Amino acid sequence: MELQPPFRKIIHVDMDAFYASVAELDNPELRGKAIAVGGEGRRGVISAASYEARKFGVKSAMSGTLAKQKCPHLIFVNSDFKRYKEISLQVREIFYEYTDLVEPLSLDEAYLDVTVNKKGNPSANTIAREIRQRIFDKTGLRASAGISINKFIAKVASDINKPNGQKTVHPEEVLQFLEELPVNKFYGVGKVTAAKMYNLGIFVGNDLKKKSLEELIRLFGKSGTHYYNIVRGIHNSVVKPNRIRKSVAAERTFSENISSEIFMIQKLEKIADELEKRMKKTDTKGKTITLKIKYSDFTQQTRSKTKDYFMQTKKEFFPVVKELLFQDKITNSVRLLGLSFGNLNTEDNEPVWVQLKFDF
């Protein structure tokens, strides 16, 4: 089966080691060295690592202690989200010079639909190259890009020639590209699903393609339909500009595990202050408040309650937070607490958890 035109022209732009690269940009003496953005202490967590550090196995979400064991000469630097946002906005301005169909995924990556673009350029590959050069000229930072007929393939392609490269998967190459793609690279296939696929003899797209729709649904439930379509190049999610946040959230990781519910209330008071600030800043109200608890053994629990009216201020929602905390007995020490508002007076996506601060 061949894919049928017309095809969209989608670019996925991904900044190379963004946080670490910003640190190098602002501190030239760090260039070419193994650096990690995050905490070095016992409870520190790595949020980004330079490519030099990655060669030693240092990666995001790794503890600072383990990162140091893997790379003894690792240099730790603090996060600077104000600076990241400043540069991210500069990069986004460049995107909008080419198209208004820009869907930011985070500070350092975005999808662009350039099927019809402001430059009148029919070559998405050329546009991606221009954008990457413009980003370097304006910020001094490098970016990689993937170009193809849909968001999924463009995102996978952007990782192929990193850093400072790009990969185009033309329409006539899509099916072969997907057939040769390892299944753990497919969107929606995590470690557990990948392991299950391996046990079933499914290692690359071509193996997946041999399974019928009925068999995939039996094996993977609703996700089976997604796998069936995506390996055939069917992924109709459009680039969504002006995405409206569906949830507002904030969380905090503690330097020491806490066991006392009195201490937890004190921590939640501060998190609630930040959540209220974010709700007011975005002029958002919500009906569902969720308490997130991560225990010292890294197991996680959420407790939610929905009211029949919208809430925004701490005075309105904090009594519900306390109710959720005391809903069940805390049987283990806690390393992280978070609060989120859902069921908002807006539309769209998943909760966005914002790390307020790491205590080091």
N, C-alpha and C positions, 0 to 999 in steps of 0.2 A: 504494500500500500504506500503510495506516494502522498506527501503533504500537498495540499492544494492552496494556491495563492488566492487572494492577495496576502502578503506577509507584512507584519509590523516590523519595524526596525527599533529594537530595544538595546540600550546600552546600560550596563551596570558598572558604575565607577566606584572603586574601592581604594581609599587612601592606604598607602603602604605603612604598616606599623605606626599608625597615626600618632598615638600618645607619645610613644618613644621617639618618633621623628620630630615632634614638636619640641621635646626636651633637648634633642640634639641641635635643632635650629636655634634655640635660645641660649644654648650652652655649647658652642662649637668644640670645646675641649672634650666633649663626650662622643664626638663623631667616630665611628669605627670601633666603638667599645661595646662590651656586653652590658646593657643597661636594662633595668626593669622599673616600670612605674608601679608603685605600690609600697606596701609596708615590709620592712625587713624583720620585724620582731616576730615573736612566737605566734602571734595571732594575725600577722600581716598577710595580706592576700595580693597576688600579682594581678594587675588589671591589663597590663600590656608589656611586651618585651621586644627589644630590638632584634633584628635578624641575627646579629652576632650572638645574642643570648639564646636565641631559639636553637642554634646549632648544638647547644649543650642540653637541650630538652626543656628549657624554661618556657613556660606558656601561661596564658591568662588563667585565672582561678586557682593557680597553684599557690601553696603557702610560701611565704617568704623564706621560711627555714629550709624547706625542700629545695627551693630555687637556689639558695646559697650552697646547699650540698652538691647540687648538680653543676654549679658554676661558681667556684670559690671566689673568683675575681669579679663577680657581678656587682655592678654599681646601682644602688637604689635611688630613685628620684621621686619626689612627691607629685601627686596629680595636680593639675591646674585647669579645672573645667572652664573657668572664665576665658582662659587663653584658647582652649580647644574650641569653644563656641565661637569666639572671635574669628578664628581661621575658617571654621566650618561655614560661617556666613559668607566669607569672602569666596569660598569655593562654590557655594550655592548661587551666588550672583553670576558666576561664570556659566553655570548650567542654564540659568534663565535667559542668557544671551542667545541660546540655541533653541530652547523650547520651554513652553509653560507647563508641559506635562512632566513634572519632576516629582518623584515620590521618595523623599528622604526616609531611610531606614534607621539611621542613627547619625551621629555627628560626622562619621567618616565614610558613609556609603549612601548611594542613592540610585534609583532607576530613572532613566530618561527615555521617553518615547520620541524618537526623532524621525518617525515615518514622514511627517510633514514638519519641517523645521524653519526657523526664522532666517536661516542662511540660504535656504533654497538649495542645499547640498544633498544630492541623492545618495551619497556614500556615507553610511553610518560609521564605517571604519575610519574614514578621513576625519569625520567630526570627533570621534573618540580620541584620535591622535592630537587633534587641535586642542581639545579640552584638557588633555593631560599636559600638553606644553604650556597652555595658559595658566593652569594651576601652578606649575613649577615657576613660571615667570613671575606670578603674582605673590606666591607664598614661599617659594623655595623648597616645597615639598613634592614628593613623587606620588603618583597614583597609577593604579593598574585598571584595566577595563576589559569587560567581556561584551561581545556584540552578537546578537542572534535574533531569532524571530519571536521569542517570548522571554519573560522575566527569569524563569527557572534556568534555561540554558545560558542566558547571559550571565547570571550569577555564578554558575559553575565555571563558565569560560574565563571569568575575570581572575580566577585563582590559578589558572594554568601557567601563565607566564610571569607570575609575581617573582620579585618586585619589579616595578617600573616597566611593565610590558602590557600587551593586550592580545586577545585572541578572538578571532571572528569565526563563528560557526555559520556558514552560509546555508540557505534553505536546502540545497541539494546534499549537504553534508550532515544534516541534523539526525537522520535516522541511524546512520552508521556511527555517529558520535555517541548517541544514546545507547546503541547496542554494545559498544565497547566500554561504556562508563561503568566503573565499579559501583555496586549498589549502595555502598555507604556514602556515595556522593549525591545520591538522589535526595531531593527535598522531602522531608518527612520520614526518612529512614535513620533512626538513631542507633545507638550501640546495641540495644536489646533487639530491635527489629532486624538489624544487620546480622546479628548472631543467629537469629531464627532463620533468616534467608540462607545463610551459609549452611546450616544444618539440612536445609531442603535442597542444597545443590544450586542455589541461586547466588552467583558471584558477580556477574555483570549484567547489563541491561538485556542482552540477548537471551540469557537464561530466564530473566523475568518475563520477557516477551513471549516465551513459549507456554506460559501459564494462561489458562482461560480466565475470563472475567469471573466466572462462577467459582473457580478454584481459588482465585486471589481473594474474593470476598469471604469464602469459607475460612481461609487461612488468616486473613488480616482484618476482617470486618469491613467497616465503611472505607478504611484506608485502601482496601484492595482495588476499589474503583479508581482512586487517585493513581495508584501504581500502574494500573492497566493503561490509563490514558497518558500518563506522563512519559512512559517509555516509548510511546508512539508519537511523541512530539505534541500532544494535545494538552495545552495549559493556557486557558483563556483568561487568566487574571490580568486585568488591564493595569497600566500605570495609574495610580490614584493620587493626583495632586490634592492638596488641602485636606489631608486625612485628619479626621476629628478624633481626638482621644476619647476612648470609652471609659477609661479608668484613670484615677489620679492616686498615686501611692508614694509612700516614703518608708524607709526602713533603716535600721542601725545595727551594726555588728559591734559587739562589746569586747573590750580588751581582756576581760575575765568573765567566765561563765557566771550567771547569776541564778540563784535558787529561790530567793525570797520574793514573794508576790508583791510585797511592799516596794522593793527595789524596782520590780517590773513596772509598777504603776508610775513610779518616778520617771523611768525611761520613756514610758508611753506618753507621759505628759509632754515631753519635749518633742517627740515624734508627732504628736497631735498638733502642736503649735506649728510645725513645718507644714503639715498636711492642710491645716486651715489657711495658711499663707498661700499655698499653691492653689487651693480651691478658689480663693478670692482673686488671685492674680489672673486665673483663666476664666473667671466669672462662671464657675461650674458648681452645680449642686448634685447631690446623689442620694439615693434611697437605701443603698446596700453598703454597709460598712463591714470590712473583713479584717480580722486579726491574723497575722502570720507569725508563726512561732517555729524557729529552727532550734533544735535541741543540741546538746554537746556531742551527741553521737551522729549528728548531721541528718537525723530524721526530721521531717517537716510536717507541720500541721496548720490548717487554716480553719478559722471559725467565723461564720458570717451571720448577719441578721439584717433583714430587710424591713424597713418601716414603710408606712403608707403615705409618707410625706417626704419632701426633699430636705436635706440637711446640708449645711455648709460650715457653720462655725463650730469651734471646739465645745462651746457651751451646749450645743445641740447634740453632738455625736459622742462626746467622751463618756457620758453615762452608759451608752451602749457598749463602748470599748471595755469598760470595767465589768459589765455584765458578761461579755464574752470571755474575758480573762478568768473569771470565777465560775464559768459555766462547767468546767471540768477541772479536776485537781491536776496541777502540774507535777508530774512524777519524776522529772529529770531536770538537770540544770539546763539553762537556756543561753545560747550564744548570739541569737539574733531575734529582734522583734520588728514587725512591720505593720503598717496600717494602710488600707486602701479603700477608696470609694468606687463603687460600681453602680450600675443602673442609673447612669447620669442623665441629665437633661440635654444630652448630645447623642451622637451615634458613633459607632465604629469598633475599634480593635481591642486587643488584649490589654490587661493591666501592664503599666510601665512602672516597674519598681525602681526607685531612685535611691541610691546609696547616699545617705546624708553624710556619714563620716565614719572613718575607721579610727578606733582608739588604739594607739600604738604604745 
